[in-house]
Amino acid sequence: MDSEERSPSLVTYNILIGSLAFHGRIEHAFEVLDEMVRASFKPTAATYNPIIAHLCKEGKLDLVSKCLDQMIRHHCNPNEGTFNAIAVLCEQGRVQEAFSIFQNLGNKQSSSTHDFYKGVITSLCRKGNTYPAFQLLYEMTKFGFVPDPYTYSSLIRGLCIEGMLDEALEIFRLLEENDYRPILDNFNALILGFCKSGRTDLSLDIFEMMVEKGYTPNETTYTIIVEGIAHEEEKELAAEVLQELHLRQVMGRNTVERLVMQYNLEALPV
């Protein structure tokens, strides 16, 4: 690259660091990172995440903390990849150590502790690390973290992503047993999860249960159901349902037009 006068870019350095970390050559990865900084490139979370993931896999927690401190010094904010890298510790049964790292990291963030913990849980669930999310949530609640409806929706979506539909539904029973009344977004998350798992038939059962419990579906609810039907190649039925919903004035014209174009439905409802 030098001989052809093509200077390395940030992407070049990140690729090298990622490959070195993957093969366990952490010292060399740090050397490349130092060279990158000397070349006036600003590291990103993508630079550090492979190193953190490997250090967690090896259980070198002191180096993990030093690496995270270096990220903060370089004004590099941890992201989903960082959180999921740390969650590797949970797979090794080191949940409390993982929580301790998150706790220290949260104390150094500008956002509130509650928002930080909520972001961690959401990030893990989005990447299919739902079991570590539950493990960490248990530790977080010991220190005063109270899950909000958004957190519960994240857990529900995470379980559905991993195909654990019965477990996602079980959350509702547990919440109600503990005097928590789910909000509409929680039901929408469950209906979406069932639809994406190819079980639109069961999502309709959830829809009926929701209505029986006194919840009023919103446009998001109906959109999820129509998309679920369309994904199962029932385009004619999806068009009929869409037309009926539009006639009942529970879906706006813009949403209807988007769905018709997106799923190539036969006719625009009038």
Buried (B, 14 or more C-beta within 10 A) or exposed (E): EEEEEEEBEBEBBBBBBBBBBEEEBBEBBBEBBEEBBEEEBEBBBBBBBBBBBBBBBBEBBEBBBEBBEBBEEBEBEBBBBBBBBBBBBBBEEBBBBBBBBBBEBBEEBEEEBBEBBBBBBBBBBBBBBBBBBBBBBEBBEEEEBEBEBBBBBBBBBBBBBBEBBEBBBEBBEEBEEEEBEBBBBBBBBBBBBBBBBEBBEBBBEBBEBBEEEEBEBEEBBBBBBBBBBBBBEBBEEBBBBBBEBBEEEBBEEEBBEEBBEEBEBEEBBE
